[in-house]
Amino acid sequence: MERVLITGGSGLIGRQLTARLQKEGYEVCWLTRSKTAAPGVTVFTWNPEKKFIPAEALTETDHVIHLAGASVAWLWTSGYKRKILSSRIDTAQLIFDQMKIVPNKVKTFISASGIGYYGDGGDRWLDEKAPAGNDFLAEVCVKWEEAANQFQQLNKRVVIFRTGIVLAKEGGTLPPLILSMKFGIAPIFGNGRQFYSWIHIDDLCRMYLSALKNETMRGVYNAVAPNPVSFKELVNEIGNVRGKKKINFPLPEFLMRLMLGGFGDTLLGGQRCTSDKIQAEGFLWEHSDLRHAIENLLPN
């Protein structure tokens, strides 16, 4: 039985991925600050600030999945920006530094990243060779990926998933939009024409599983469904599936920037990402159509 060590295991993606890996017969361990975890998960408590990782967390691990990172859906004060960066980059660096000195059999390092790497791409199609943007979130993703890629120096196979908007009923983008629609309001960010590349959480977890099993997978992949939509289309499709009468309520750009600062700019921008590279690896989506994905997550 192969062992997978996950950072950020208690998050939205981490919990879903843990359950899927266990069903597939993997032993799952979490590298976490807490001593509690999902059923059947071995916990290794680390302290990134003190640069501490238990050696036994690495010695018998076959694969590492790095999901740790503070939520970007917050007011970006200077202090919180440092937290966003540190929670991703410093934690990866700590694992790298420990792996250099602790004997281990790790074969694969898989890291999350985000399609925020590209900045606001407008209506251009963005493949994995597209250049990085020049805003804060792009900077985070560039440094995040640099921290992951250095594991190649240790002869580890590195896979990076630039993740789109994750649709899940337990958290993320979907629940707040559903809540607003209970009051008959469908919030539209700016003009609503910005592209949102999305992915159903089940398909995202299946991509991670594919990366574990398929040793030809290396480098960066856009973790998105094949059919990106505008934000307005996304919101209206949720309302249609819910069968709710709603009023599209535009939130002016100036107000979003005033209330949310840099995060407001991120919501007003978009990325129209291709999924050709992951498809070329033989990956097949279970939820490639937006309506089908929402219906799956929000059954009547």
N, C-alpha and C positions, 0 to 999 in steps of 0.2 A: 504493500500500500504506500503510495507516494504522499509526502507531507507538503502541504501548502501553507505558508506563513503569510497572513494578511495584516497590513497596517490599515487603520481606519475600518476595521471589521464591524464596528457597532453602528456605522452609518447606513444610509438608505441602500446604497449599492452593496456594501459589505455584507449586510445581513442576508440579502437575497442571494448573493453569490455564494455565501457560506452554505446555505441550504442546498443549492444546486450541486456544489462540489461534493457535499456529503452524500447526496443521492447517487453521484457518479462513482463513489467508492474512495474518495480522497480523505485523508486525515487532515483536518483543518485546525490551524492554530492562529491565535490572534496575538499581535504585538500591540499592547494597549496600556493606557495609564490605569485602567480599572482592573479589578480582580474578578469581575463578573463578565459572563459571555453567553452566547447562545448555547443550547443543549449540545453536548458532545464535543465542544470546542475546548482545546487546551489553551490556557492563558499564560502568556509571558508578559510580565509587567516591565515596561521600560520608562526611562526618564530622559527625554531628549535634552532638556535644559542642562542636566548633569552629565549628558553624554554617556548614558548607561543603557546597555542592552544585555540581558542574561546570555551568556555564551551558548547555553543549551538551546536557545531559540534558533540558532543558526546551524549547529553541528549536524543535526539530523534532518534538515529541511532540504527539499528538492526544488521547490519553486517559491519565489517571493512575489507577492502582489501588493503594490504600493498604492493605497487609496487614501492615505491620510492627507488631511487638508482642511483648514477652517473654511466655512461657507463663504462664498463671495457675495451672497445675497444679504448684504449688510451695508450700513453707512461706512464709507471708506475714509475714516479718519487716518491720519498718518500712522497712529499706533496700530490700527486694525490692518492697514496695508502691510506693516511689518509682520503681523501675525499670519496673514495670508501667505506671504513668502516663506517665512520660517517654518510653518507647519508642513510645507511641501518639500522645500529644498534642504533645510537643515536636517530634517528627519531622514531623507534619502542619503545625505552625506554621512550621517551617523552610521547607517547600515553599511555603506560602502567602506568606511574606515574600519568598522568591526570585522567585516568580511575579509579584509586584507590580513588581519592578524589571527582570526579564529579559524582553525581548520574546518572546512565545510564541504558539502557535496552539492551546493546549490547549482542548478543548471540554467535556470531561467529567472530573469527579473522583468516583471511586467508592471508598467506604471500607467496610471491615469494621467491625462492631460486634458486640454479643452480646445474646442474649436475657436475659443477666444484668441487662440494663437494668431489667427489671421486678421484680427481687428475687424473693423466694419468693411465687409467685402462688397457691399451694395448688391447688385444682381449678378455679379460675376460668379461663374462656377469655380469652386476652389478645390483643387486636388492637393495631395500631400506635398507637392513640390512648390505650391504657392508660397510667396514670401510672408514673413511674419509682419504683423501690424506694428504700430508704434505707440499704442496706448498702454496703460498699466497692466491690464489683463494679458495682453500679448507678451509683455515683459515677464510676467509671472510664468506663462506657459513656456517661453523660451528657456528660462532658467530651470524650470521643472524638468524639461526634457534633457537639458545638459546634465543635470544631476543623475538622471536615469542612464543616459548614454555612457557615462564613465564606467559602468559595470562591465562594458565590453573589455576594458583594460584587464579585468579579472577572468576573461574568457567565459563570460556569462552571455547567454542569448538574451537580447533586450528587445522587448516589444512595448510600444507606446500607443495608447488609444486616445486620440483627440475626440473627446466625448461631446456629443451634441446635447440638446435639451432632453433630459431623461423624463419620460412619462411613466408615472407610477402612482398608484392610489394611496400609498403610505406616506408620500412626501414629495418634495420637489415642486415643480411648476403647477401640476394639476390641481391639488387640493385648494390653493388660494383662489384660483379661477372658478372652481366649482362653488366655493363659498360665496363669491360675489354674485354668482348667477342665482343663488337662492333669493336674492333681493331684486332680481330682474335686471341686473346691470352686467354688461360685458365690457370690462375695461379694455381700451385700445391704447397702446403705448404710441404716442405721436400719431403719425398717419397710418400706422399698422401695416405698411407695405414692406417692412424689413423682413428678410428671410430668416426663418427659424428652422435649422436642421435638427430633427428630433429623432429619438429612438425609444422604443418600448423597453422597459427594464429587463424583461425576459430575454430579449434579443441581445442586449448589452452583456448580460451574464453569460449567454451562450458564446459571445465573441471571446470573452476571457477564457472560457473552457476550450474553445478552439485553439487559442494561443498556447495553452498548456499542452494540448495533444499534438498539434501540428508543428513539428520542429523546423519546417521551412519558413514559418512566419518570423520575420525580423523587421525591425524598424518601426516606422510610424504608419498608423492606419486611422482614417476618419471613422469613428464609431457612430455612424448615423444610418438612418433608414434611407432608401434610394430616392425618396420623394419629399424634399424640403418644401415647406409652405410659408406663406406670409403669416405674420403674427395674427392678422385679422382673420385669416382662414382658420388658423388654429383655434382661436377663441370661438368663432362661429360654429365650428364643427363640434366642439365640446357642448355648446348650447343645443345644437341640433340633436345630438345623441341623448342629451338629458331631457329633451322635449320641453324645454323651458322657453317661455316668451321672455325676450330680453331687449334691452336698449343698448346699442353700442355707445359707450361713453368715452370719447377721446380724452386722453390725459395730455395736455399740452407739453411740448418738449421743455419749455422754460420751467414749468412747474416740476417736472420730473427731475430736472437737473438741480433745481433749488432744494427739493426735498431729499434727493438721494445722492447728489454729487456725482462722482465718477461712475458709480454703479448705475445711475440713471442713463448716462451715455451708453453704457453697455447694453441696456435694455432697448435703447432706441436704435442701436446698430444691429446688424445681422450677418449671417454667414450662409451662403448657399453651397453646401459641401457635396462633393461627389462621394460615392461609396464604391467606385469601380475597383479600387485596390483590394479591399477586403472580399469583394465578390469574386475577384480573380483567384483568391485562395480557396474557393469552393464554398464560401459561407452562403447559406440560404436563410432569409428572414422568415420568421413566423408571422411577423406583423409589419409588412411593408407599406400597407395602406393606412392612412391616418384614421379614417372612420373605423376601420376594423380594429385598430389598436385601441381607440378610445372605447369602443363597444366592449372589448375584452376586459378593459380595466373598470368600466362602469356598467356592469350588467344591470338590466332593468329588474 
